[in-house]
């Protein structure tokens, strides 16, 4: 929906210190600019190459982050390699857009490729990237690459060349003011033209914009439109940290019938055809991209819009882009050094200060009703189900028939709500140290009222460790829904080997423990996610790590599960669906057998760092999350603190 890079488009770059990017109405990210490396204003766009503190060298087009040194390879490997590998041996490849050169770089790693045509409308962008992006210079110099300055659709109309693979790496539809013309690259007529330009067995992939739990409408529309032409379209998605969201693509083949390859098939084809090792994608990561949640599947099935040229422009679908408003109240949250997020505050419902922390319930424009503790977002109406279903259900399902459950923390009540949906549960003990927070949530979160009133729930106000040390009861499942392990925080001592040994003693035979494990995305997962995994592995014979993108957390989140049984085999998606149908009341919003499988499909980066982790956290030897304290402030148009 547009963004502003302070005054950099019209004033000398040295004046700018912060890049501000509007993610959606009422939600902005602010990145510290450490250095401006290059900038240029072209006929079509304003281009900057910046060193941003959170991401390193970053290509910014019209004020929007386009790619970063941190994770450009995640996006481009996900865009290119599934389509290339689905083809039997592509020789001729067309890329619409992609002037940056990164998509061509990935295409040219395939030894079968004889020619790759890149059609980009802006020569200045191409020349800028050719000059400044070192990692793509070898691609631009490759004799197999032909760069054409042209609109992608116009090129396909004017040339009768045919291709084995077509890759549309054009701007997203998410900004009608700037990218209205790109609507014509995502219509039925354009896809019919692409179909005409494919050789037998040809494959097409379309970058399709945001595909997270909240924002995925363009992705589903493109899927519906592509399927109207090719008979079937295969949707997939992947979390991209610098995009603050899961990103989506749609893939189709001229043959019509289409299904994901097996992990082994993908790895065998990839290994036989490509030069060098991919940084991110392998068989497991590939499989995870195609595992969609209940919400995603339902949205894809319900989608009815086939986009056609006659619609004229994208504004007819979404309306005009919202105007920037600087005089509204906002909640600010520091995410990491050099990265701050601000959310438009529509209403403060209630706030109070307990003995331990400050708690507030607010309506934020991007997330709806939001629970905020010490200035940090804890859960939101938009996506709390993603976190809580991921925390609770895997451990409960791996046990199979849990009757007694212990929850450490979880005063919000959502974890207990998910536990009590399991029909086998006879007793659930929830221990939280802060009575004020529990009372606050019981009073103000109606979705958890039934859980708080359930006679199977026993609520204890105390320290989680103290109650376990002093008690004799054992449990089938223990769920640690604690605060993050932050230095000087209240809970970092509950992530140690000594504490996990205590948990193991409190489990019945066949018991399972799961703990929330902090940020687990590409950048931050080594802070606590991998050390927690290593520490649990020093105590439990079987430990499973998993992660999932949570939009309101602006990253993937992680969990680690310890099982007392050795050699336990992973549950299949069919087994999970069967267990959910038999043992759980009501319908999950997020987790199905398919999504469950996706939770455990970690990228090769994650698996490598899990294997190499050597830190076992003990009392006196801790690791802390790289989390700054939330600003916990409401700011006005001048950025002044109004209260905190």
N, C-alpha and C positions, 0 to 999 in steps of 0.2 A: 504494500500500500504506500510505496514511496518512502523516502528517508531524507535526512539532511546531514550533510557532512560539514556542519557549521557553515563557514563562509568559503570553503575551499574551492567551490566551483567558480567563484567570481572574484576572489581575493587571493593574494599570495599565499601559498600553502603553509608557509612558516607560521601563519597566524593560528593554525588549527592544532588542537591538542587531543581532541576526542572525536571519534566516529560514532555518530548516533544513527541507529538503524531501527526503523519501525517494523516490528515483526507482524503485528496485527493491530487493529484499533485498540488503544489503551495499553499497549505493551511495547516498550522500547528497550533496546540493549545499547549500552554505551561502552565503547572499547577505547582504552588509552592508546594513543598513537605515539610510538616511541621515535619513529623516524619516517619521513616522507621520502621515498626513494625516487619516484618519478610520477609525473602527472601530465595529463593532456586532455584537452577538450576537443572532440571531433564533431563532425556533422551530426552524428547519431547519438553520441554518448560522451559522458565525462568519465575518464579512466584515471585511477590512482593505483600505484604500487606502494603499499605502506608496510611498515613493520608495526604490527599490532601486538601489544603485550601478551594477550592470551593465545594468539595463533601464530606469531612469527610473520614472515613475509606473506602479504595478503593482496590479492587482486580485487579491486573495488570498482564496480561499474555502476555509474549513476548513484553512488552512495550505498549500494548494496554489496555485501560480501559475495564474491563470485567463486573464489577458491583460495585456499590457504596452504602454506607450507606444512602445516600440522596434519591436515587430513584430506587434501585434494585427491590423493590416491584412493581413498575410500569411495568417493563419488564416482570417479572415472573407471575404476575397476568394476564397480557394480553396474555402471552404464554399459560398458563395452563387452566384457568377457562372457556374460551369459548368452548374448546374441551370437557372438563369434563361435562359441563352443556348441551351441544348438545347431549350427550349420555343419555340414559334413566336411567342409574344407574351403572356406571363403577365399576367393582370389581377388574379387573386385568389391570394394567397400565405399559407400557414400556416407559422408557426415554432413548433416545440415546444421549450420552454426559451428560451434567448436573452434572459433578463431583463436582461442587460447593455445591450442595445440596439444592439450593433454589427452583428449579422446583419440587423436591421431597417433600419439605416442603409444597408447595401449593397443590400438589396432595393429600398428606396425611391428609389434612384438610377435604377432602370429606369422610363422614362416611361410604359410601358404599364400599370403597376400602379395599380389603382383601390382595392384594399383589402388590407391586410396585418394578419393576426391573430397576435399573440404570446401563447402560453399558457405561463405560468411558475407554478410551484407556490408560490413564495415572494414575497409582496408586499414584504417588507422589502428583499430583494435588488433588486427592481425600483426601489423608491423610493430606495434608497441609490445605485444607478447613475444614476438620473435626476437626482439632486441633485449628484453629484460628478464624473461623466464628461462634461466639456464637449463632447467630440467627438461625443457621441450625443444631445445635447439637441435638435438640430434634428429628429432622427428621432422622438423622443418627442413633439415638438410638432406633427408632421405630421398633418393631419386624416385621412389615409388609414390611419393606424395605430390599431389597437384592441388594447389590452393586457388580457388576461383572466387573473385569478389562478385557475389550475386546473392539475391534472395534464394533460399533453398528450393522453394516451390517453383520459382521462375526457372531455375536451372533445370529441374526435372521436366518442366513443360517444354523447354527449348531444346533439350537434348534427348535423344532416343537411346542413349547408352543404358545398358542394364547392369544390375549389380546383384551380388550374392547376399550382401547385408546392407541395410540402410539404418543409420543411427541418427536420430533427430535429437541434437543437443542444443535446442533453441531455448530462448528465455521462457520462463514460466508464465502462465496465464494469471498469476496472482496480482498483477498490477495493471489494471485496465488503462490508466493514464499513460504509462510508458510502453506497455507491451500489447496494446490493443491489436496492432498488426499481426502479432504472432498467433492470434486466434485462427487465422487462415491456414496456419500450419498444423492445426489439430482438428480439422473438420473431416467429415466423411469424404468430401470431394478430394481433399489432399491425400488422404489415406488410399483412396482408389487410384490416384496418380502414382503413389508409391508402389502399390500392388502391380501396376502395369510395368514399372521399371525394375521389378525383381525377376531374376532368373528362376527357373524351376528349383524348388527346395529353398527359396530365399527366405530371409528372416529380417524383420524390422523391429526396432526398439525405440520407444518414445519416452524421453524424460517427461515426467508427469507431475512435478511439483510436490507440495507437502502431502504426506501420507501417514500422518500420525493419528493418534486416537481421536483428536478433536478435528483437525483440518485434513480432509481427504477428498473433498467434493470434486476438485478438478481431476484428480487421479481416477475417481470412479467414472467421471464423464468421458475421459479419454479412453478408459477401458471399454465402456459401452460403445463408443464410436468406432474404435478399432475392431471390436468384435462384429460390428455391423458390416464390416468390409471383408474381414478375414475369417469369419465364422467363429473364432474363439480368440481371446486375448488373455495372456497370462500375466497377472499383476504381481509385482514384488516390491519390497521396500527395505530400507536400511537406515539406521541412525547415522547422521552426520553431525558431529559435535559443533562445528562452526556454523551450521545452518540452524542450530537450536531445535532440531526437529528430525523426525524420520522423513526420509525422502523417497519418492516413488517413481517407478518405471512400469511400462506395459510392453509386453513382447508378443509378437505374433509371427506365424509362418505361413508361407504360401500354401502349404499342405493342409492347413486348417486345424487338424487334430494336434493337440499340444499338451504336454505334461512336463513337469520338471524332471531333469535327469536325476539319477541316483548320485549320491556323493562320490561313489567310486567312478562312475561314468564321467562325471565332470572332471575329476582329478586326472583320470587317464587321458582324456582328450586334451586338457589344458597342458599337462606335462609333455605330451607328444608334439604339441604344436607351437608352444611359445618359447621365446628366448628369455632367460633370466627368471628369477622367482618373483611372483607377485608379493607385494608388501602386506596385503590385507586378505585377499580372497583365496579360499581353497574349498574343498568339498563340503566341509561342515558349515563354513560361512555362507556358501552358496545355498545350501539347504535351508538355513535359517531365514534367508531373505524371502523365501516363498511360504513361510509359516505365518498365516494371518490370524488375527483375533476374531472373536465372535462379532464384534462391532464392525470390523472391516468387511467380513464376509456378508453380513446383513446389508451393509451399505452398497456393496457391489451388486448384490442380488436385487436390491430395490431401485437401483439407478435406472432411470427411464430416458435420460436426455442423450440423444444422438446429435452432436454438434454439426451444423451444416453451414455452408457459405451464406445462405439466405438470411441467417440470423444477423448478419451485418457486422456486429462488433460485440466484444465481450461485455461491454457495459450493460447490455440487455439482460445478462445473467446475474451480475453482482451489483449493478448500480455504480455510481460514481465513487471514486476513492475518497475516503474520509479526509477532511482537512485537518492539518495539525492544529492542536489546541494546547496552548502553553499555560493557561491559567487554571487548570483543573488540579485537584489534589491527587497526590500519587504516593504509593508505598514504594520505597527503594530497598533493594536487596543487593548486597555485595556478594558476588558469586565466587570470584577469585581475584587475585591481584590484577588490576587493569580491566576488570569486567564488572559492570554494574548494570542491574536491570531495574526498570521502573514500571510500575503497573498503576493504571488509573484507578483511583479509589472512588467508587460510586457511593459507598455508604459504610460507616462503621456501626456495626450492630451492637457490639458489646466489647468491653475490655476491662481487665483487672490485673492486679499484680499480686502474685502469691508469695509465699515464703521463698520459693525457689526460682520463679521465672515470671515474665510478663506474657500474658495470653490475650489474644484478641480474635474476634470473629468479624470479618469484613466482607463486603461485596467488592470484588475486583472485576473490572470490565472484562479482562480476558478469561478469567477462570470461574466467575460466579462466587458463591459463598466459599470463603477461604479461612482456614484456621492458621493463625500466625502465632508462633511462640518465640519470644526473644528476637523478634524481627525477621525470623526465617519461616518461610512457607512450610507448613507441615503436611497439609492435605487440602485438596480443592474439590469442589463439586464437579469440576470438569473431568477429573481423572483419578480420584482417590481409589476407585475400584481396581485400576491397573496395579497400583502398589499393593493393596491389601489382598487381592486374589493371588498375586504372585508370591507374597509372603507366606500365606496360610495354606493354600491348597496343595502345593507340591508335597510338603511334609505330611499332611493329613492323608494324601493319596498313597504315598510310599509306605505309610504304616498300614493302611488298608482297613483297619477297624478300630480307630482310636476312641477310647471311652473316657479317659482322663487327660486333660490338657492344662498346661501351665503357660501363662503369658506374662513375661517380664516387660513392664512398661505398658504401652497400648492404652493409656488413659482416655484417649479419644473415643474408644469403644468400637471402632471399625474392625479391628483384629478379632475381638470377641464375637462380633456380628458374623464374620465369616466362619469362625470356628463352630458356632452354634447352628449353622446351617447344615452341619453334618449330623445325620440322624443317629449315628452310633454314640455320640458324645453324651455322657451322663453327668459329667462334672467338668467345669472350666474355672480355674482359679486365675484371676487377673490381679497382679501386684503392681501398683504404681505409687511412687513416692509422694506425689502432689495431689492432695485431696481437692484443692481448689480447681485444678485443671479438670479432674474427673467430674466434679460437680458442674463446672462450667459446660463441659461437653454433653453431659447428661441433660442439661437444661436447654442447650441451644442447638444440638444436632439431632433433629427428629428422626433421621434415617437410622440412628442407633438406639432409639428409645426402646424398641422391642428387645434388643440384646440386653440392655441394662435391667430390663424387667424380667428377664428369663430366670426362672428358679434354679436352673443349672449353673448360673454364674455366681461365683463367690468373689466379691471385691475386697481386696486387702490394701490398705494404705500403709505402705512400708517400703523399705529398701528391698529390691528383688533378691539380692545376694543374702541379706540377713534372714529373710523368710526361708530360703532354701537351706542355709546352714543350720538354722534352728528347728527345722521341720523334719518329719520322718516319712512323709508321703512321697510316693513315686508316681510318675506320670508316663503315659504312652507317647505324648508329644510335648516338647517344650519349644515355645516360640519367643524369641528375644526381639521385641519391637522397641528397641532402646533409642535414646538420643545418639547421634553420631559420636564417634570417639574423637572429641575435640580437646586439645590441651586446655587444662583447667576446667573442662566440662564435668558434668556429674557422672558420666557413664564409661569413661575410657578404661576403668579398671575391670569392666565386665566383658572385655574382649581378650582376655589372657588365657594362657594354657591352664593356669591354676583354676580359673573360673570354669573353663570347659570341662576340666576333670570333675569339678563339683556337679556340673550338669549331667555328666555321664552317670555319676552315682545315683542321681535322682530319676533315672529312666528305668522303666520296666523292660524286661527282655523284648527285643525287637523294636525298642524305642527310637525316636527320631528327634533331633534338635535342629532348629533353623534359626539363623540370626540375620537381621538386616546388616548389610556390609558396605553401606555408603556408595559413593560415586563409582561407577564401573564402566565408564565410557572409554574411548580410545586414549584420552589424555590422562585421566585421573585414576585409572583403575589400580595403579601400583601403590597408591597412597595407603589404603587400608583393605581394599577388596582382596588383593593377593596375599597380604600378610595374615588376614583373618583365615583365609583358606589354608595356608600353611600351618597356622596355629591349631585349627581344628584337626588337621591331618595328623598332628602329633598326639592326638587323643583318641580319635575315632578311626576305625578300620576302613570306612568308606565315607568319602566326602565329595559332595557335588557342588560345583559353583554354577551360578546362572545369573543372567542379567536381562534387563528390559528397559526400553526408553520410557521415561515418564515426563511428559511435556512440561508440566508445571515445575519440575525439578531441573529443567533445562539440560538434562543429561540422561544417559543410561544409569539405572540404579542396580545394585548388586545384592545378592543373598548367597549365603553358604549354608549347606545342609549336611549334618553329620548323622550317619546311620550306625547303629550298633551291630548290624549284620554285615559280615564281610562278603565281598563279591556280589553284591546286589546288582542285578541287571536293570538297565534303564526301562522305565515304562514306555510302551508304545502309545502312539496317539489313539489307537483303537481301544487299548486298555483304559486309558484315561477317560475317554468319552463314556465307556461302559460304567466305570466307577462313579463318574459325576452323575450319570443318570440314575444310578441305583442308590447312591449314598448322600446326595446333596439335595436339599429342598430349594426350589426356585431356579432361575436361569442366571448364570454368570453374565456379567457385562463384557468381560474381556477373555477369560481363560476357557479354552476348549482343548481337546487333545492336540489339535494342530498348533495352537499358540503355545501349549505346554512344551511341545517338541522344540519350538523356536526359542524358548527361554534357555534351553541347554545347548543350543548351537552357538558356540563362542567363536569369535574370529581367531585366526592364526596368531594375531598379535596378543590377544588375551591368553590363549593356551600356552604360548611360548613363555610369557611372563609368569603365569601360574606355575609352570614347570621349573622355572629358574628362581622363583622366590625362595629365599633362605632365612627370612625373619620369622622366628617363632616368638610371639609376644608373650612376655612374662611380667610379673609384678616388678616394676623398675625398668622394664625394657618395652616401651610402648611405641606405636606408630599413631600418628594423628591425621585426620582429614585436613586437606588444604582448604578449609572453609573459613572465611572471614565472618565475623559477627554481623548479622543483618543490621542495616541502618536503623530499622524500626522507627522511621521518621515519616511524617507526612510533609510533603513539600509543596509550595505554591509556585506562582509563575516566576519568582525571582530565585527559586531554589533554596529559600531559607527554610530552616526547620521551624515548623509551627508548634509541634509538640513531639514527645517521644516517650 
